[in-house]
Amino acid sequence: MKKFTKLALVSSLAISANAMAMQAMDDASLGATTGQDGINIGIGISKIEIEKLYIHDNDGLAAAGVAGDAGFGGTATAGAIVIKGNGTGVTATKGIVIGANYDNAGAFLLASRNLADLQIDSDAGTGANGAFINIAAQVSGLDINIGEIGVTASNAVPAAGATSIRRGGKDNAGAGQNYNAILSGLSLKTGQMTANIQLGAAPQGAMIKLNTKMVGGLEITNLGILDNSTKQGTGDGTTGNRAAGEIFVESIKVADANSTDLTIKQSVSVIGKEGTNNGYIRMVSSSGPIDNYVKGIHLGSRTAGSIGDVEVQGLQTYFSPAQGTYVPGSIITISGR
């Protein structure tokens, strides 16, 4: 469940990095109104839509083994993960739609009613090369809707002189289609969040520090996991044309143990190249135990009868900085190959 939390946080940071409609105050204006130098930025947008998102793996999976072996089937040909519209609701034609969480009469919004508020300060720090920028961010609760997620064959990289930078893939219906859906879509609702970002010396110990309580917790709805290996014929569900199998979950709620809010304590660092290690992103979480409530689990199809609800109380993960030592939390690293 913590991976879904990270997804929501990454989405909120992407919003602040790409916002096109914002109101900014320069140092002079801010000093006159607050008595402090620095820059305030209020991001006053209400919705962001992304038509499609591709993540291309340019060399695919290397060929190995024989039929039936783990990892068999690789062709070393470029493929891509794609997020696109799933034909229903707000994600009918859009892969990702992100807006403010207006539930409970706006209780999950910032007082400013902005999607995000940023306070930016530059500081000399201490010692040689100690200078840094500090960005304190407050993010309103978000309503994140993600369409269908699948895997497709990548198109060729646009050649020099092409009329568009679009590459895309073979996920469109028709001749040459090479696409399989993996997730039928999902929606996430979050509460308010805060983060502190330091660029430069980062005396706080990491580039991004999250130490916040997400009011109202995290809720994931309409999560569908697809198995296209069982599909037959056209896959439309009629006789002789079996649809892809689906595990469908109506709702997943995540909160602190015995609470309705969710505490997030995380440090995100970008580790640089050293020797043969080309570097990676490291995320260290140190939050306490959480409760999970999974509502309406349907096996086979989303119209199948539910097997019921599943509740997990007091889930706590641990990591080991040394053999025999267990520290509450987790360490996740992400790197290229």
Stockholm file with secondary structure:
# STOCKHOLM 1.0

chainA/1-337         MKKFTKLALVSSLAISANAMAMQAMDDASLGATTGQDGINIGIGISKIEIEKLYIHDNDGLAAAGVAGDAGFGGTATAGAIVIKGNGTGVTATKGIVIGANYDNAGAFLLASRNLADLQIDSDAGTGANGAFINIAAQVSGLDINIGEIGVTASNAVPAAGATSIRRGGKDNAGAGQNYNAILSGLSLKTGQMTANIQLGAAPQGAMIKLNTKMVGGLEITNLGILDNSTKQGTGDGTTGNRAAGEIFVESIKVADANSTDLTIKQSVSVIGKEGTNNGYIRMVSSSGPIDNYVKGIHLGSRTAGSIGDVEVQGLQTYFSPAQGTYVPGSIITISGR
#=GR chainA/1-337 SS CHHHHHHHHHHHHHHHHHCSSEEEECHHHHHHHHSCCSEEEEECCCEEEESCEEEEETTCCCCCSCTTSTTTTCCCCCEEEEEECCSSGGGSSCSEEEEECCHHHHTTSCTTCCSEEEEEEEECCSSTTCCEEEEEEEECCEEEEECEEEEEEBCCCCCTTCSCCCCCBSCSSSTTCCEEEEEEEEEEECCCEEEEEEEESCTTSSSEEEEEEETTCEEEEEEEEEEGGGCCTTCSSSTTCCCCEEEEEEEEEEEETTSSSEEEEEEEEEECCBTTBCCEEEEEECCCCEEEEEEEEEEESTTSCBCCCEEEEEECCEECSSTTCCEESEEEEECCC
#=GC SS_cons         CHHHHHHHHHHHHHHHHHCSSEEEECHHHHHHHHSCCSEEEEECCCEEEESCEEEEETTCCCCCSCTTSTTTTCCCCCEEEEEECCSSGGGSSCSEEEEECCHHHHTTSCTTCCSEEEEEEEECCSSTTCCEEEEEEEECCEEEEECEEEEEEBCCCCCTTCSCCCCCBSCSSSTTCCEEEEEEEEEEECCCEEEEEEEESCTTSSSEEEEEEETTCEEEEEEEEEEGGGCCTTCSSSTTCCCCEEEEEEEEEEEETTSSSEEEEEEEEEECCBTTBCCEEEEEECCCCEEEEEEEEEEESTTSCBCCCEEEEEECCEECSSTTCCEESEEEEECCC
//
